[in-house]
Each structure stands twice: as C-alpha cells, then as structure tokens.
Amino acid sequence: MIERFIITVLDGFGVGELPDACDYKDEGSNTLFGIYNNTKLNLPNLKKLGLYNIDGVDIQDKEEKTIGCFRKSCRAIER
C-alpha cells in the first residue's frame, strides 16, 4: 500500500454560499455549478477524487466510487 497523500485546496473556487451570504447579497453563489453549466468543463480526475460529490454541489454527474476524500470547508468571519 502506498502511504502518501496529497491535499488540494481550491481556494475561492466556491461550491456554495457561506452562512452569512445574505449579509453580502451573495445568496445562491456556487462558482463550480456556474462554470459547469456555462462551459464545457471537463475535470475527470477531480471528478474521480469526489469534486462533484461535495455537499452543496448540485451537479448530477456524481462519481459512484471516488478514489479520494473530499470536503467543503466554510467558516463565516466573525465581526
């Protein structure tokens, strides 16, 4: 078994709104969904890793057996 891992952070890529989106008139934001629906986006390796399976990603092209772990991280900034 290979004992290594790679962490990929897509900062600012946006897979859904933050809890405080209404404060910034940013409700319904989802950069990945917008790009996916308005271009010919083809990310087969990220799909296999689970990009389209992240909670909040409304893309129907989910991967049944992902080869990676995936998670959405969000934290509203406290004022």
PDB file as gemmi writes it, atoms N, CA and C in Angstrom:
CRYST1    1.000    1.000    1.000  90.00  90.00  90.00 P 1                      
ATOM      1  N   MET A   1       0.840  -1.181   0.000  1.00  0.00           N  
ATOM      2  CA  MET A   1       0.000   0.000   0.000  1.00  0.00           C  
ATOM      3  C   MET A   1       0.886   1.246   0.000  1.00  0.00           C  
ATOM      4  N   ILE A   2       0.517   2.212  -0.816  1.00  0.00           N  
ATOM      5  CA  ILE A   2       1.252   3.475  -0.874  1.00  0.00           C  
ATOM      6  C   ILE A   2       0.809   4.331   0.311  1.00  0.00           C  
ATOM      7  N   GLU A   3       1.767   4.809   1.074  1.00  0.00           N  
ATOM      8  CA  GLU A   3       1.445   5.607   2.260  1.00  0.00           C  
ATOM      9  C   GLU A   3       1.804   7.069   2.023  1.00  0.00           C  
ATOM     10  N   ARG A   4       0.999   7.724   1.241  1.00  0.00           N  
ATOM     11  CA  ARG A   4       1.189   9.148   0.981  1.00  0.00           C  
ATOM     12  C   ARG A   4      -0.158   9.775   0.672  1.00  0.00           C  
ATOM     13  N   PHE A   5      -0.204  11.070   0.767  1.00  0.00           N  
ATOM     14  CA  PHE A   5      -1.424  11.764   0.407  1.00  0.00           C  
ATOM     15  C   PHE A   5      -1.077  13.133  -0.135  1.00  0.00           C  
ATOM     16  N   ILE A   6      -1.989  13.665  -0.910  1.00  0.00           N  
ATOM     17  CA  ILE A   6      -1.846  14.996  -1.494  1.00  0.00           C  
ATOM     18  C   ILE A   6      -3.096  15.770  -1.119  1.00  0.00           C  
ATOM     19  N   ILE A   7      -2.913  16.964  -0.636  1.00  0.00           N  
ATOM     20  CA  ILE A   7      -4.050  17.828  -0.302  1.00  0.00           C  
ATOM     21  C   ILE A   7      -4.153  18.900  -1.380  1.00  0.00           C  
ATOM     22  N   THR A   8      -5.333  19.032  -1.960  1.00  0.00           N  
ATOM     23  CA  THR A   8      -5.591  20.060  -2.955  1.00  0.00           C  
ATOM     24  C   THR A   8      -6.630  21.007  -2.376  1.00  0.00           C  
ATOM     25  N   VAL A   9      -6.299  22.283  -2.333  1.00  0.00           N  
ATOM     26  CA  VAL A   9      -7.228  23.294  -1.836  1.00  0.00           C  
ATOM     27  C   VAL A   9      -7.591  24.201  -3.001  1.00  0.00           C  
ATOM     28  N   LEU A  10      -8.870  24.254  -3.336  1.00  0.00           N  
ATOM     29  CA  LEU A  10      -9.345  25.139  -4.394  1.00  0.00           C  
ATOM     30  C   LEU A  10      -9.922  26.386  -3.732  1.00  0.00           C  
ATOM     31  N   ASP A  11      -9.061  27.230  -3.233  1.00  0.00           N  
ATOM     32  CA  ASP A  11      -9.478  28.427  -2.505  1.00  0.00           C  
ATOM     33  C   ASP A  11     -10.161  29.405  -3.452  1.00  0.00           C  
ATOM     34  N   GLY A  12     -11.318  29.865  -3.071  1.00  0.00           N  
ATOM     35  CA  GLY A  12     -12.059  30.821  -3.881  1.00  0.00           C  
ATOM     36  C   GLY A  12     -12.806  30.185  -5.037  1.00  0.00           C  
ATOM     37  N   PHE A  13     -12.819  28.861  -5.101  1.00  0.00           N  
ATOM     38  CA  PHE A  13     -13.495  28.168  -6.195  1.00  0.00           C  
ATOM     39  C   PHE A  13     -15.004  28.134  -5.976  1.00  0.00           C  
ATOM     40  N   GLY A  14     -15.441  28.154  -4.750  1.00  0.00           N  
ATOM     41  CA  GLY A  14     -16.853  28.302  -4.432  1.00  0.00           C  
ATOM     42  C   GLY A  14     -17.741  27.140  -4.813  1.00  0.00           C  
ATOM     43  N   VAL A  15     -18.171  26.370  -3.841  1.00  0.00           N  
ATOM     44  CA  VAL A  15     -19.125  25.287  -4.080  1.00  0.00           C  
ATOM     45  C   VAL A  15     -20.388  25.513  -3.255  1.00  0.00           C  
ATOM     46  N   GLY A  16     -20.710  26.749  -3.025  1.00  0.00           N  
ATOM     47  CA  GLY A  16     -21.921  27.080  -2.281  1.00  0.00           C  
ATOM     48  C   GLY A  16     -21.721  28.309  -1.422  1.00  0.00           C  
ATOM     49  N   GLU A  17     -22.803  28.838  -0.965  1.00  0.00           N  
ATOM     50  CA  GLU A  17     -22.747  30.080  -0.191  1.00  0.00           C  
ATOM     51  C   GLU A  17     -22.317  29.840   1.255  1.00  0.00           C  
ATOM     52  N   LEU A  18     -21.769  30.876   1.848  1.00  0.00           N  
ATOM     53  CA  LEU A  18     -21.417  30.843   3.269  1.00  0.00           C  
ATOM     54  C   LEU A  18     -22.647  31.154   4.110  1.00  0.00           C  
ATOM     55  N   PRO A  19     -22.609  30.823   5.392  1.00  0.00           N  
ATOM     56  CA  PRO A  19     -23.766  31.097   6.247  1.00  0.00           C  
ATOM     57  C   PRO A  19     -24.159  32.581   6.300  1.00  0.00           C  
ATOM     58  N   ASP A  20     -23.195  33.491   6.087  1.00  0.00           N  
ATOM     59  CA  ASP A  20     -23.504  34.920   6.146  1.00  0.00           C  
ATOM     60  C   ASP A  20     -23.695  35.540   4.758  1.00  0.00           C  
ATOM     61  N   ALA A  21     -24.017  34.716   3.755  1.00  0.00           N  
ATOM     62  CA  ALA A  21     -24.157  35.199   2.373  1.00  0.00           C  
ATOM     63  C   ALA A  21     -25.192  36.309   2.246  1.00  0.00           C  
ATOM     64  N   CYS A  22     -26.246  36.247   3.038  1.00  0.00           N  
ATOM     65  CA  CYS A  22     -27.289  37.275   2.943  1.00  0.00           C  
ATOM     66  C   CYS A  22     -26.764  38.653   3.348  1.00  0.00           C  
ATOM     67  N   ASP A  23     -25.763  38.711   4.202  1.00  0.00           N  
ATOM     68  CA  ASP A  23     -25.179  39.996   4.605  1.00  0.00           C  
ATOM     69  C   ASP A  23     -24.459  40.686   3.449  1.00  0.00           C  
ATOM     70  N   TYR A  24     -24.051  39.911   2.454  1.00  0.00           N  
ATOM     71  CA  TYR A  24     -23.277  40.440   1.325  1.00  0.00           C  
ATOM     72  C   TYR A  24     -24.014  40.319  -0.007  1.00  0.00           C  
ATOM     73  N   LYS A  25     -25.314  40.005   0.062  1.00  0.00           N  
ATOM     74  CA  LYS A  25     -26.135  39.804  -1.132  1.00  0.00           C  
ATOM     75  C   LYS A  25     -25.499  38.765  -2.070  1.00  0.00           C  
ATOM     76  N   ASP A  26     -25.063  37.668  -1.464  1.00  0.00           N  
ATOM     77  CA  ASP A  26     -24.354  36.612  -2.188  1.00  0.00           C  
ATOM     78  C   ASP A  26     -25.091  35.268  -2.082  1.00  0.00           C  
ATOM     79  N   GLU A  27     -26.405  35.316  -1.825  1.00  0.00           N  
ATOM     80  CA  GLU A  27     -27.168  34.082  -1.683  1.00  0.00           C  
ATOM     81  C   GLU A  27     -27.165  33.307  -3.001  1.00  0.00           C  
ATOM     82  N   GLY A  28     -27.045  32.001  -2.873  1.00  0.00           N  
ATOM     83  CA  GLY A  28     -27.100  31.132  -4.043  1.00  0.00           C  
ATOM     84  C   GLY A  28     -25.804  31.042  -4.824  1.00  0.00           C  
ATOM     85  N   SER A  29     -24.741  31.622  -4.298  1.00  0.00           N  
ATOM     86  CA  SER A  29     -23.473  31.580  -5.038  1.00  0.00           C  
ATOM     87  C   SER A  29     -22.924  30.158  -5.105  1.00  0.00           C  
ATOM     88  N   ASN A  30     -22.407  29.799  -6.254  1.00  0.00           N  
ATOM     89  CA  ASN A  30     -21.809  28.479  -6.456  1.00  0.00           C  
ATOM     90  C   ASN A  30     -20.989  28.546  -7.741  1.00  0.00           C  
ATOM     91  N   THR A  31     -19.725  28.907  -7.613  1.00  0.00           N  
ATOM     92  CA  THR A  31     -18.853  29.104  -8.768  1.00  0.00           C  
ATOM     93  C   THR A  31     -18.734  27.840  -9.609  1.00  0.00           C  
ATOM     94  N   LEU A  32     -18.493  26.699  -8.972  1.00  0.00           N  
ATOM     95  CA  LEU A  32     -18.340  25.446  -9.717  1.00  0.00           C  
ATOM     96  C   LEU A  32     -19.581  25.145 -10.544  1.00  0.00           C  
ATOM     97  N   PHE A  33     -20.758  25.269  -9.953  1.00  0.00           N  
ATOM     98  CA  PHE A  33     -22.011  24.990 -10.649  1.00  0.00           C  
ATOM     99  C   PHE A  33     -22.185  25.931 -11.841  1.00  0.00           C  
ATOM    100  N   GLY A  34     -21.872  27.203 -11.657  1.00  0.00           N  
ATOM    101  CA  GLY A  34     -21.986  28.183 -12.738  1.00  0.00           C  
ATOM    102  C   GLY A  34     -21.056  27.873 -13.896  1.00  0.00           C  
ATOM    103  N   ILE A  35     -19.815  27.541 -13.584  1.00  0.00           N  
ATOM    104  CA  ILE A  35     -18.852  27.197 -14.639  1.00  0.00           C  
ATOM    105  C   ILE A  35     -19.283  25.912 -15.344  1.00  0.00           C  
ATOM    106  N   TYR A  36     -19.691  24.925 -14.574  1.00  0.00           N  
ATOM    107  CA  TYR A  36     -20.098  23.626 -15.130  1.00  0.00           C  
ATOM    108  C   TYR A  36     -21.258  23.788 -16.113  1.00  0.00           C  
ATOM    109  N   ASN A  37     -22.218  24.645 -15.773  1.00  0.00           N  
ATOM    110  CA  ASN A  37     -23.414  24.808 -16.611  1.00  0.00           C  
ATOM    111  C   ASN A  37     -23.224  25.771 -17.775  1.00  0.00           C  
ATOM    112  N   ASN A  38     -22.157  26.559 -17.775  1.00  0.00           N  
ATOM    113  CA  ASN A  38     -21.984  27.567 -18.825  1.00  0.00           C  
ATOM    114  C   ASN A  38     -20.750  27.341 -19.693  1.00  0.00           C  
ATOM    115  N   THR A  39     -20.044  26.247 -19.490  1.00  0.00           N  
ATOM    116  CA  THR A  39     -18.868  25.930 -20.299  1.00  0.00           C  
ATOM    117  C   THR A  39     -18.852  24.431 -20.562  1.00  0.00           C  
ATOM    118  N   LYS A  40     -17.818  24.001 -21.232  1.00  0.00           N  
ATOM    119  CA  LYS A  40     -17.627  22.556 -21.444  1.00  0.00           C  
ATOM    120  C   LYS A  40     -16.561  22.077 -20.465  1.00  0.00           C  
ATOM    121  N   LEU A  41     -16.833  22.246 -19.189  1.00  0.00           N  
ATOM    122  CA  LEU A  41     -15.895  21.875 -18.126  1.00  0.00           C  
ATOM    123  C   LEU A  41     -15.651  20.366 -18.152  1.00  0.00           C  
ATOM    124  N   ASN A  42     -14.385  19.975 -18.159  1.00  0.00           N  
ATOM    125  CA  ASN A  42     -14.031  18.568 -18.185  1.00  0.00           C  
ATOM    126  C   ASN A  42     -12.913  18.349 -17.166  1.00  0.00           C  
ATOM    127  N   LEU A  43     -13.266  17.859 -15.996  1.00  0.00           N  
ATOM    128  CA  LEU A  43     -12.310  17.632 -14.907  1.00  0.00           C  
ATOM    129  C   LEU A  43     -12.381  16.176 -14.460  1.00  0.00           C  
ATOM    130  N   PRO A  44     -12.009  15.235 -15.318  1.00  0.00           N  
ATOM    131  CA  PRO A  44     -12.203  13.822 -14.980  1.00  0.00           C  
ATOM    132  C   PRO A  44     -11.458  13.372 -13.734  1.00  0.00           C  
ATOM    133  N   ASN A  45     -10.256  13.858 -13.507  1.00  0.00           N  
ATOM    134  CA  ASN A  45      -9.500  13.408 -12.331  1.00  0.00           C  
ATOM    135  C   ASN A  45     -10.079  13.991 -11.045  1.00  0.00           C  
ATOM    136  N   LEU A  46     -10.487  15.260 -11.065  1.00  0.00           N  
ATOM    137  CA  LEU A  46     -11.115  15.846  -9.876  1.00  0.00           C  
ATOM    138  C   LEU A  46     -12.476  15.211  -9.617  1.00  0.00           C  
ATOM    139  N   LYS A  47     -13.171  14.821 -10.690  1.00  0.00           N  
ATOM    140  CA  LYS A  47     -14.442  14.109 -10.533  1.00  0.00           C  
ATOM    141  C   LYS A  47     -14.207  12.779  -9.823  1.00  0.00           C  
ATOM    142  N   LYS A  48     -13.171  12.035 -10.256  1.00  0.00           N  
ATOM    143  CA  LYS A  48     -12.855  10.748  -9.618  1.00  0.00           C  
ATOM    144  C   LYS A  48     -12.485  10.927  -8.146  1.00  0.00           C  
ATOM    145  N   LEU A  49     -11.861  12.056  -7.831  1.00  0.00           N  
ATOM    146  CA  LEU A  49     -11.484  12.323  -6.443  1.00  0.00           C  
ATOM    147  C   LEU A  49     -12.687  12.736  -5.596  1.00  0.00           C  
ATOM    148  N   GLY A  50     -13.802  13.132  -6.231  1.00  0.00           N  
ATOM    149  CA  GLY A  50     -15.017  13.442  -5.496  1.00  0.00           C  
ATOM    150  C   GLY A  50     -15.476  14.885  -5.564  1.00  0.00           C  
ATOM    151  N   LEU A  51     -14.917  15.695  -6.464  1.00  0.00           N  
ATOM    152  CA  LEU A  51     -15.293  17.111  -6.540  1.00  0.00           C  
ATOM    153  C   LEU A  51     -16.794  17.308  -6.684  1.00  0.00           C  
ATOM    154  N   TYR A  52     -17.442  16.531  -7.532  1.00  0.00           N  
ATOM    155  CA  TYR A  52     -18.879  16.712  -7.765  1.00  0.00           C  
ATOM    156  C   TYR A  52     -19.730  16.089  -6.655  1.00  0.00           C  
ATOM    157  N   ASN A  53     -19.120  15.368  -5.735  1.00  0.00           N  
ATOM    158  CA  ASN A  53     -19.849  14.727  -4.633  1.00  0.00           C  
ATOM    159  C   ASN A  53     -19.874  15.580  -3.365  1.00  0.00           C  
ATOM    160  N   ILE A  54     -19.227  16.722  -3.378  1.00  0.00           N  
ATOM    161  CA  ILE A  54     -19.177  17.588  -2.198  1.00  0.00           C  
ATOM    162  C   ILE A  54     -20.580  18.097  -1.881  1.00  0.00           C  
ATOM    163  N   ASP A  55     -20.938  18.133  -0.597  1.00  0.00           N  
ATOM    164  CA  ASP A  55     -22.233  18.667  -0.174  1.00  0.00           C  
ATOM    165  C   ASP A  55     -22.400  20.081  -0.716  1.00  0.00           C  
ATOM    166  N   GLY A  56     -23.548  20.339  -1.305  1.00  0.00           N  
ATOM    167  CA  GLY A  56     -23.829  21.658  -1.842  1.00  0.00           C  
ATOM    168  C   GLY A  56     -23.527  21.790  -3.321  1.00  0.00           C  
ATOM    169  N   VAL A  57     -22.880  20.806  -3.916  1.00  0.00           N  
ATOM    170  CA  VAL A  57     -22.609  20.825  -5.355  1.00  0.00           C  
ATOM    171  C   VAL A  57     -23.791  20.145  -6.037  1.00  0.00           C  
ATOM    172  N   ASP A  58     -24.531  20.909  -6.828  1.00  0.00           N  
ATOM    173  CA  ASP A  58     -25.750  20.409  -7.468  1.00  0.00           C  
ATOM    174  C   ASP A  58     -25.511  19.868  -8.864  1.00  0.00           C  
ATOM    175  N   ILE A  59     -24.421  19.172  -9.059  1.00  0.00           N  
ATOM    176  CA  ILE A  59     -24.107  18.593 -10.361  1.00  0.00           C  
ATOM    177  C   ILE A  59     -24.525  17.134 -10.331  1.00  0.00           C  
ATOM    178  N   GLN A  60     -25.293  16.720 -11.333  1.00  0.00           N  
ATOM    179  CA  GLN A  60     -25.845  15.364 -11.349  1.00  0.00           C  
ATOM    180  C   GLN A  60     -24.824  14.304 -11.748  1.00  0.00           C  
ATOM    181  N   ASP A  61     -23.674  14.714 -12.237  1.00  0.00           N  
ATOM    182  CA  ASP A  61     -22.646  13.796 -12.735  1.00  0.00           C  
ATOM    183  C   ASP A  61     -21.745  13.306 -11.598  1.00  0.00           C  
ATOM    184  N   LYS A  62     -22.341  12.765 -10.540  1.00  0.00           N  
ATOM    185  CA  LYS A  62     -21.594  12.303  -9.358  1.00  0.00           C  
ATOM    186  C   LYS A  62     -20.766  11.056  -9.681  1.00  0.00           C  
ATOM    187  N   GLU A  63     -19.705  10.863  -8.934  1.00  0.00           N  
ATOM    188  CA  GLU A  63     -18.863   9.669  -9.071  1.00  0.00           C  
ATOM    189  C   GLU A  63     -19.361   8.623  -8.078  1.00  0.00           C  
ATOM    190  N   GLU A  64     -19.663   7.426  -8.561  1.00  0.00           N  
ATOM    191  CA  GLU A  64     -20.171   6.376  -7.665  1.00  0.00           C  
ATOM    192  C   GLU A  64     -19.104   5.874  -6.704  1.00  0.00           C  
ATOM    193  N   LYS A  65     -17.895   5.676  -7.197  1.00  0.00           N  
ATOM    194  CA  LYS A  65     -16.808   5.166  -6.354  1.00  0.00           C  
ATOM    195  C   LYS A  65     -15.629   6.126  -6.455  1.00  0.00           C  
ATOM    196  N   THR A  66     -15.569   7.066  -5.542  1.00  0.00           N  
ATOM    197  CA  THR A  66     -14.473   8.037  -5.569  1.00  0.00           C  
ATOM    198  C   THR A  66     -13.169   7.379  -5.133  1.00  0.00           C  
ATOM    199  N   ILE A  67     -12.069   7.955  -5.584  1.00  0.00           N  
ATOM    200  CA  ILE A  67     -10.750   7.439  -5.208  1.00  0.00           C  
ATOM    201  C   ILE A  67     -10.062   8.382  -4.225  1.00  0.00           C  
ATOM    202  N   GLY A  68     -10.794   9.364  -3.738  1.00  0.00           N  
ATOM    203  CA  GLY A  68     -10.223  10.320  -2.800  1.00  0.00           C  
ATOM    204  C   GLY A  68     -11.224  10.691  -1.723  1.00  0.00           C  
ATOM    205  N   CYS A  69     -10.773  11.495  -0.813  1.00  0.00           N  
ATOM    206  CA  CYS A  69     -11.635  12.055   0.226  1.00  0.00           C  
ATOM    207  C   CYS A  69     -11.926  13.493  -0.174  1.00  0.00           C  
ATOM    208  N   PHE A  70     -13.078  13.994   0.175  1.00  0.00           N  
ATOM    209  CA  PHE A  70     -13.451  15.346  -0.230  1.00  0.00           C  
ATOM    210  C   PHE A  70     -14.268  16.000   0.871  1.00  0.00           C  
ATOM    211  N   ARG A  71     -14.197  17.314   0.912  1.00  0.00           N  
ATOM    212  CA  ARG A  71     -14.921  18.055   1.935  1.00  0.00           C  
ATOM    213  C   ARG A  71     -15.013  19.509   1.535  1.00  0.00           C  
ATOM    214  N   LYS A  72     -16.084  20.120   1.937  1.00  0.00           N  
ATOM    215  CA  LYS A  72     -16.265  21.554   1.767  1.00  0.00           C  
ATOM    216  C   LYS A  72     -15.966  22.199   3.114  1.00  0.00           C  
ATOM    217  N   SER A  73     -15.163  23.195   3.088  1.00  0.00           N  
ATOM    218  CA  SER A  73     -14.812  23.901   4.320  1.00  0.00           C  
ATOM    219  C   SER A  73     -15.322  25.327   4.217  1.00  0.00           C  
ATOM    220  N   CYS A  74     -16.091  25.742   5.187  1.00  0.00           N  
ATOM    221  CA  CYS A  74     -16.547  27.128   5.185  1.00  0.00           C  
ATOM    222  C   CYS A  74     -16.656  27.617   6.633  1.00  0.00           C  
ATOM    223  N   ARG A  75     -16.345  28.852   6.771  1.00  0.00           N  
ATOM    224  CA  ARG A  75     -16.435  29.464   8.087  1.00  0.00           C  
ATOM    225  C   ARG A  75     -16.736  30.929   7.901  1.00  0.00           C  
ATOM    226  N   ALA A  76     -17.840  31.351   8.434  1.00  0.00           N  
ATOM    227  CA  ALA A  76     -18.179  32.775   8.355  1.00  0.00           C  
ATOM    228  C   ALA A  76     -17.229  33.571   9.235  1.00  0.00           C  
ATOM    229  N   ILE A  77     -16.827  34.698   8.744  1.00  0.00           N  
ATOM    230  CA  ILE A  77     -15.921  35.566   9.510  1.00  0.00           C  
ATOM    231  C   ILE A  77     -16.723  36.296  10.577  1.00  0.00           C  
ATOM    232  N   GLU A  78     -16.274  36.200  11.810  1.00  0.00           N  
ATOM    233  CA  GLU A  78     -16.962  36.891  12.893  1.00  0.00           C  
ATOM    234  C   GLU A  78     -16.579  38.344  12.884  1.00  0.00           C  
ATOM    235  N   ARG A  79     -17.565  39.170  13.143  1.00  0.00           N  
ATOM    236  CA  ARG A  79     -17.287  40.623  13.169  1.00  0.00           C  
ATOM    237  C   ARG A  79     -17.335  41.119  14.570  1.00  0.00           C  
TER     238      ARG A  79                                                      
END                                                                             
